[in-house]
Every structure is written in structure tokens, then in C-alpha cells.
């Protein structure tokens, strides 16, 4: 079963918020068929700890400002600023320092799952 409409909305909003803060390598993975605890992962990289925290703040702000507000039920890793996990039940968001992203390779771990296309709206505007 593919991601729910709500999970898709949360994932795309989070991905765009990350892109707006210049996160790199943003990937949305549909894990609904593999996991019962969530429908999608959003994975994004940042070049330093300060940027990791800025991306996390932007994501939380964007999701709480949706018509159906979303707040994380769990957040981990904020103190170190190297890998912050935000659990919204329908979506789990990983914002990682680029070094952690390369080392832990979540993308490869979930490579058998389909990705959900995400295109940064600023890139679309630049092309027109």
C-alpha cells in the first residue's frame, strides 16, 4: 500500500522546507510496504551542525503551519546537531550532517523501497 495522502503532504512540505534552507540530497522514500510504524522517510543533508538545526526548525515551522497542524511525537539528536530525527508518525524525517549521511547511508539501507519524486519549487521557477 503506498503512502497515505496525509503522509505525502507532510513529506512534501518537509522536503520543501528543507530545500528552502539549502539542505542537499533531499530524498523521500516510501516505506509503507516495509514498515508498519510509518509511511515515508524524508532524508536531507546539511553541511554543518548549525545548518542541520536551521533545517529542522524550518521543517517544524512549516508542518505546524499546515491547515491540519502537525507536531512531532518524538525528536532525537538535537543537542549534537549531527543527525536529528523528527517522528510525525506518518512520516519520519532525518536531517543529517553530510558526514553522517555518508557513513550511515540510509538511502542504501532502504534502496529496495520506491522513492517519491520531490522537485524543489525554486528549481522549477528557475527553469521557467
C-alpha positions in Angstrom: 0.0 0.0 0.0 1.5 3.4 -1.0 1.8 6.3 1.4 -1.3 8.0 2.6 -2.4 11.4 1.3 -1.5 12.9 4.7 1.9 11.3 4.7 2.5 12.6 1.2 1.5 16.1 2.3 3.8 16.1 5.3 6.7 14.6 3.4 6.5 17.1 0.5 6.1 20.1 2.9 9.1 18.9 5.0 11.2 18.4 1.9 10.4 21.9 0.6 11.1 23.4 3.9 14.5 21.6 3.9 15.2 22.8 0.4 14.3 26.4 1.4 17.1 26.2 4.0 19.6 24.9 1.3 19.6 21.2 2.5 21.2 18.9 0.0 20.3 15.5 -1.4 16.7 15.5 -0.3 15.1 12.1 -0.8 11.6 11.0 0.1 11.3 7.2 0.5 8.0 5.3 0.5 8.5 2.7 3.3 4.8 1.9 3.7 5.1 -1.6 2.4 8.1 -2.4 4.6 7.2 -0.7 7.9 4.1 -0.6 9.9 5.2 2.3 12.1 5.5 5.0 9.3 4.7 5.6 5.7 7.6 7.6 4.5 11.1 8.8 5.3 12.4 12.2 4.4 16.2 12.3 4.4 18.2 15.6 3.9 21.8 16.6 4.4 23.3 19.8 5.7 26.9 20.9 5.6 27.3 21.8 9.3 25.6 21.5 12.7 24.1 25.0 12.6 22.5 24.3 9.2 21.2 20.9 10.5 19.4 22.8 13.3 18.1 25.5 10.9 16.7 22.9 8.6 15.0 21.1 11.5 13.5 24.4 12.7 12.2 25.2 9.2 10.6 21.8 8.9 8.9 22.0 12.2 7.6 25.5 11.4 6.3 24.5 8.0 4.5 21.5 9.4 2.9 23.3 12.3 1.6 25.9 9.9 -0.3 23.4 7.8 -4.2 23.6 7.9 -4.1 20.3 9.9 -1.2 21.2 12.2 1.5 18.6 12.7 3.8 18.4 15.7 6.5 15.7 16.2 5.7 13.0 18.7 9.4 12.4 19.1 12.6 14.2 18.3 16.1 13.0 18.9 19.6 14.2 18.3 19.0 17.9 18.5 21.7 18.5 21.2 24.5 17.2 19.0 23.2 18.7 15.7 24.7 15.9 13.6 21.6 13.8 13.0 18.2 15.0 14.1 15.2 12.6 13.8 11.7 14.0 13.8 8.9 11.5 14.1 5.5 12.6 12.9 4.1 9.0 12.9 3.1 9.2 9.3 6.5 10.5 8.3 9.9 10.2 9.9 12.3 12.9 9.0 16.1 12.6 9.2 18.2 15.7 8.9 21.9 14.6 8.8 25.2 16.3 8.7 26.8 15.3 5.4 29.4 13.1 7.1 26.7 11.1 9.0 24.6 10.8 5.8 27.6 9.2 4.0 28.5 7.0 6.9 25.1 5.6 7.9 23.8 5.5 4.3 20.1 5.3 5.0 19.5 5.7 1.3 21.3 2.4 0.6 19.6 0.7 3.5 16.2 1.4 2.1 17.2 1.2 -1.6 14.6 -1.5 -2.3 11.8 0.9 -1.4 10.4 3.3 -4.1 11.2 6.9 -3.9 8.6 9.6 -4.1 9.6 12.4 -6.6 10.4 15.7 -5.0 11.3 18.8 -7.0 12.3 22.0 -5.2 9.8 24.7 -6.3 12.7 27.2 -6.6 14.3 24.9 -9.2 11.0 24.8 -11.2 10.8 28.7 -11.0 14.4 29.0 -12.2 13.6 26.8 -15.3 10.7 29.0 -16.4 
